[in-house]
Amino acid sequence: MFNHSVSRYISTLVLAVICAGGVRAEESVRLLANTSPPYAGASLPDQGLALELVRHIFMRTDYTPEITIENWSRAVEGARIGVYDALASVWYSPEREEDLLFSKPYLESDLILLKLRSNRRPYTSLDDLAGGRLGVRKDYAYGVDFDGIPNLVQVEEDLLVSNLLNLLDGKVDFVIADQRTATMQLHELLNDKINQVEVMGIALPVVKRHIAAARAWPGHEAMIAAFDRALVSTQDDGSLQRIITEWNERYTNVK
């Protein structure tokens, strides 16, 4: 009799907590990322630096991220039309904000300009690129007004390694790249030619990575708010920076 009463009491208490919202089931969120080593890639440890950070942050929310890796054009379009709920690693631009709600940035990246060491001409500002050929990646928001540089031809490629090969083959004069991506790909794919390339002394803006939810998805505001709260928590306890430091120490920079 006593055990039966206790059992009924516990069952009633658990039910009351659930009804009051004290126990909340996790909600899945479908995120898309584009292949971009070392930030995202199916063959990378933990699928890349950015995706490891995103999963780490989401662990402190009531959301479970389901991440798919695709090419960039399909990633952006998939979020815009609602095939996916959000993008996992994206740079901000005003154009993208029309369709996407951005989180606070969880990672910063340095942009660099590369040239051949054999090119001894001095370059100190973006205006010095005038009349040259610049290797860029398709649909990337660099935050630099290259269109305003006179007679600068922008040669688009899907992959950074294609731009680097174009540089080595003399098809472009300069390449703009994320420093971590350039460092990784030069070491892993073009290590025997790494000394032929050098970083130009032109300052470029720091770019920041966010997750960005499709505004067409009904849950976009709640998810981004939860992610931002969890992001602050991981920054405060140092766990986010520890992951970033581990990745940064894997490669030396291109000089």
C-alpha positions in Angstrom: 0.0 0.0 0.0 2.8 2.4 0.9 4.8 1.6 -2.2 1.7 2.0 -4.4 1.1 5.4 -2.9 4.7 6.5 -3.4 4.6 5.3 -6.9 1.5 7.3 -7.7 2.9 10.4 -6.1 6.1 10.2 -8.1 4.2 9.6 -11.3 2.0 12.6 -10.6 5.0 14.8 -9.8 6.8 13.9 -13.0 3.7 14.5 -15.1 3.3 17.9 -13.4 6.9 18.9 -14.2 6.6 17.9 -17.8 3.3 19.8 -18.2 4.9 22.9 -16.6 7.7 22.8 -19.1 10.4 21.6 -16.7 11.4 18.8 -19.0 11.9 19.8 -22.6 12.5 17.5 -25.6 15.4 18.6 -27.8 14.5 20.0 -31.2 16.4 19.0 -34.4 17.8 21.8 -36.5 18.9 21.1 -40.1 22.1 22.9 -40.9 24.1 23.0 -44.2 27.8 23.7 -44.6 29.9 23.9 -47.6 33.2 22.0 -48.0 35.9 24.4 -47.0 38.9 22.9 -45.2 39.8 23.4 -42.4 36.4 24.7 -41.4 34.1 22.0 -42.9 34.8 18.8 -44.7 33.6 15.2 -44.5 37.1 13.8 -44.1 38.4 16.3 -41.5 38.6 15.5 -37.8 35.1 16.3 -36.3 34.2 17.5 -39.8 36.3 20.6 -39.4 37.0 23.5 -37.1 33.8 25.4 -37.7 31.5 22.4 -37.4 33.3 21.2 -34.2 32.7 24.7 -32.7 29.0 24.7 -33.8 28.3 21.3 -32.3 30.1 22.3 -29.1 27.9 25.4 -28.7 24.7 23.6 -29.6 25.4 21.1 -26.8 24.4 23.8 -24.4 21.0 24.4 -26.0 17.9 22.4 -26.4 18.6 21.9 -30.1 20.3 19.0 -31.9 22.2 20.0 -35.0 21.9 17.8 -38.1 24.6 19.0 -40.4 24.9 18.2 -44.1 28.0 19.2 -46.2 27.3 20.5 -49.7 28.8 22.9 -52.2 28.4 26.6 -51.5 25.8 27.5 -54.1 23.5 24.7 -53.0 24.1 25.6 -49.4 22.9 29.2 -49.8 20.0 28.3 -52.0 18.9 25.4 -49.8 18.6 27.7 -46.8 16.8 30.4 -48.8 14.1 28.1 -50.1 13.6 26.2 -46.8 15.2 22.9 -47.7 17.4 23.5 -44.6 16.8 25.5 -41.5 20.2 27.3 -41.3 23.8 27.6 -42.5 26.5 26.4 -40.2 29.4 28.5 -41.3 28.8 31.7 -43.2 30.2 35.2 -43.5 27.9 38.1 -43.1 26.8 40.4 -45.9 23.8 42.8 -46.2 22.5 40.9 -49.2 22.4 37.6 -47.2 20.7 39.3 -44.3 17.6 39.7 -46.4 17.0 36.0 -46.3 19.0 34.9 -43.2 19.1 35.8 -39.5 22.7 35.8 -38.3 24.0 34.7 -34.9 26.8 36.4 -33.1 30.1 35.4 -34.6 31.7 32.3 -33.2 35.0 32.5 -35.1 37.2 35.1 -36.7 39.4 34.6 -39.8 42.1 36.6 -41.3 42.0 37.3 -45.1 45.4 37.4 -46.9 46.5 38.2 -50.4 49.1 35.9 -52.0 51.5 36.4 -54.9 54.6 34.6 -56.3 57.9 35.4 -54.6 59.3 35.9 -58.0 57.1 39.0 -58.4 59.3 41.6 -56.8 57.0 44.6 -57.4 56.1 46.3 -54.1 52.5 46.2 -53.1 51.3 48.4 -50.2 47.6 49.1 -50.9 44.7 47.6 -52.8 45.1 50.3 -55.5 48.4 48.6 -56.4 46.4 45.6 -57.7 45.1 47.7 -60.6 45.5 46.1 -64.0 46.2 42.7 -62.4 44.3 39.4 -62.3 42.9 38.3 -58.9 41.9 34.7 -58.1 38.6 34.7 -56.1 36.1 32.0 -55.0 32.6 32.1 -56.4 29.9 33.7 -54.3 32.2 34.6 -51.4 31.5 37.8 -49.4 35.1 39.1 -48.9 33.9 42.5 -47.7 36.4 44.2 -50.1 35.4 46.4 -53.0 37.5 44.8 -55.7 35.1 46.2 -58.3 36.3 49.7 -57.5 40.0 48.9 -58.4 40.7 50.0 -62.0 41.1 47.2 -64.6 41.4 44.5 -62.0 40.2 41.2 -63.5 38.6 38.8 -61.0 39.0 35.1 -62.0 36.5 33.0 -60.2 37.0 29.4 -59.2 34.9 27.0 -57.0 37.9 25.9 -54.9 40.9 27.8 -53.4 43.3 25.1 -54.6 42.3 25.9 -58.2 43.2 29.6 -57.5 46.5 28.6 -56.0 47.3 26.4 -59.1 46.4 29.3 -61.3 48.8 31.5 -59.4 51.6 29.0 -59.8 50.9 28.6 -63.5 50.8 32.3 -64.1 47.1 32.5 -64.9 46.5 35.0 -62.1 48.8 37.5 -60.4 47.2 37.4 -56.9 44.9 35.2 -54.8 42.7 36.2 -51.9 42.2 33.6 -49.3 41.3 32.8 -45.8 44.6 32.4 -44.0 43.8 29.0 -42.3 42.5 27.6 -45.6 45.5 28.8 -47.6 47.9 27.5 -44.9 46.3 24.0 -44.8 46.0 23.6 -48.6 49.5 24.8 -49.3 50.9 22.4 -46.7 48.8 19.4 -47.7 48.4 19.8 -51.4 51.2 21.9 -52.7 53.9 21.5 -50.0 56.7 21.2 -52.6 55.8 24.6 -54.0 55.0 26.4 -50.8 58.2 28.5 -50.9 57.2 29.9 -54.3 54.3 31.8 -52.7 54.3 34.6 -50.2 51.8 36.8 -48.3 51.5 40.4 -49.6 51.7 43.2 -47.1 48.2 44.6 -47.7 45.9 44.7 -44.7 42.5 43.2 -45.3 39.4 43.1 -43.0 38.9 40.3 -40.5 35.9 38.1 -41.5 33.7 36.5 -38.9 31.8 33.2 -39.1 28.2 32.8 -38.0 25.4 30.4 -38.2 22.5 31.9 -40.1 18.9 30.7 -40.0 16.5 31.0 -42.9 13.9 33.8 -42.1 11.3 31.6 -43.8 11.8 28.9 -41.0 9.3 29.6 -38.2 11.8 28.8 -35.5 14.6 31.0 -36.6 14.5 33.7 -33.9 14.3 31.2 -31.0 17.1 29.1 -32.3 19.5 32.0 -33.0 18.8 33.4 -29.5 19.5 30.0 -27.9 22.7 29.7 -29.9 23.9 33.1 -28.9 23.3 32.4 -25.2 25.3 29.2 -25.4 28.1 30.9 -27.4 28.6 33.4 -24.6 28.8 30.5 -22.1 31.5 28.7 -24.2 33.5 31.9 -24.5 33.3 32.6 -20.8 34.6 29.2 -19.7 37.4 29.2 -22.4 36.2 25.9 -24.0 35.6 27.6 -27.4 39.1 29.1 -27.5 40.7 25.8 -26.5 39.2 24.1 -29.6 40.3 27.0 -31.8 43.9 26.9 -30.4 44.2 23.2 -31.0 43.3 23.7 -34.7 45.6 26.7 -35.1 48.6 24.7 -33.8 48.3 22.1 -36.5 49.9 24.2 -39.2 52.5 27.0 -39.4 51.5 30.1 -41.3 52.6 31.0 -44.8 55.2 33.7 -44.6 
